[in-house]
Amino acid sequence: MALLILSPLLAAGTTQPPAPTDGLADVYLQYGAIGATVIVLGIVLYRVFAKYQQRSDEAYEREKQRADSAEAKYDALQTVMRTEVAPVLARATDAQAKLMDALPEILAMARQRER
């Protein structure tokens, strides 16, 4: 394993490893193309996830608007039911109750006519 690491140094005709540098230059010298590839891959992944987050936020807003619209329509329907339909149903129920109360008398009158 050590031979594989030192083989480029031996091939170049030197027996001393290069002097380490400080900071970012050391990272680039040590990792080279692999480091650059990792950096590019990181940037690409960041962009992909940022785009995904943007689309997710847009979808959330769309669904929120749809829900708000549905709630507004539901509230309008509830208002119509309370103001228009409920009073009519109450009157219809009263009329049906009066009819049921008067039904025996109406049937008795109909039987007397038949005789």
C-alpha positions in Angstrom: 0.0 0.0 0.0 2.8 2.4 0.9 4.5 1.5 -2.4 1.4 2.6 -4.3 1.3 5.9 -2.5 5.0 6.6 -3.0 5.2 5.3 -6.6 4.4 8.6 -8.2 7.1 10.2 -6.1 9.7 7.5 -7.0 8.8 7.8 -10.7 9.5 11.5 -10.6 13.0 10.8 -9.3 12.5 12.2 -5.8 12.5 10.5 -2.5 11.0 13.3 -0.4 7.3 13.9 -0.4 6.2 17.4 -1.3 6.1 19.9 1.5 2.6 20.4 2.9 0.9 23.7 2.2 -1.6 25.5 4.3 -5.3 25.9 3.8 -7.2 25.5 0.6 -4.2 25.0 -1.6 -3.3 21.9 0.4 -6.8 20.5 -0.1 -6.6 21.0 -3.8 -3.2 19.5 -4.1 -4.1 16.6 -1.9 -7.4 15.7 -3.4 -7.1 17.2 -6.9 -9.8 16.1 -9.4 -11.7 14.0 -6.8 -12.1 17.1 -4.6 -13.2 19.2 -7.6 -15.7 16.5 -8.5 -17.0 16.4 -5.0 -17.4 20.2 -5.0 -19.2 20.2 -8.3 -21.4 17.4 -7.2 -22.2 19.3 -4.0 -23.2 22.3 -6.0 -25.4 20.3 -8.3 -27.1 18.5 -5.4 -27.6 21.9 -3.7 -29.3 23.2 -6.9 -31.5 20.1 -7.3 -32.6 20.2 -3.7 -33.2 24.0 -3.9 -35.4 23.5 -7.0 -37.2 20.6 -5.3 -37.9 22.9 -2.3 -39.1 25.7 -4.6 -41.5 23.3 -6.3 -42.7 21.9 -3.0 -43.3 25.5 -1.7 -45.3 26.3 -4.9 -47.4 23.2 -4.6 -48.1 24.0 -0.9 -49.2 27.5 -1.8 -51.4 26.1 -4.6 -53.1 23.6 -2.3 -53.5 26.3 0.4 -55.3 28.5 -2.1 -57.5 25.7 -3.2 -58.4 24.9 0.4 -59.1 28.6 1.1 -61.3 28.7 -2.0 -63.2 25.6 -0.9 -63.7 27.0 2.6 -65.1 30.2 1.2 -67.5 28.3 -1.0 -68.5 26.1 1.9 -69.2 29.2 4.1 -71.3 30.8 1.3 -73.3 27.6 1.0 -73.8 27.5 4.8 -75.1 31.1 4.7 -77.5 30.2 1.9 -78.7 27.2 3.9 -79.3 29.2 7.0 -80.9 32.2 5.4 -83.0 30.6 2.6 -83.4 26.9 2.9 -83.8 26.5 6.6 -86.9 28.9 6.9 -88.5 27.1 3.9 -88.0 23.7 5.5 -89.4 25.0 8.8 -92.6 26.3 7.0 -92.9 23.0 5.1 -92.6 21.0 8.4 -95.3 23.2 10.0 -97.5 22.7 7.0 -97.0 18.9 7.1 -97.8 18.8 10.8 -101.0 20.8 10.3 -101.9 18.4 7.4 -101.3 15.4 9.6 -103.5 17.0 12.4 -106.3 17.7 9.9 -106.1 14.4 8.0 -108.5 12.4 10.2 -111.1 15.2 9.8 -110.6 15.3 6.0 -110.9 11.5 5.7 -114.1 11.6 7.8 -115.6 14.3 5.6 -114.6 12.2 2.5 -116.4 9.1 3.9 -119.5 11.1 4.6 -119.7 12.4 1.0 -119.4 8.9 -0.3 -122.6 7.8 1.5 
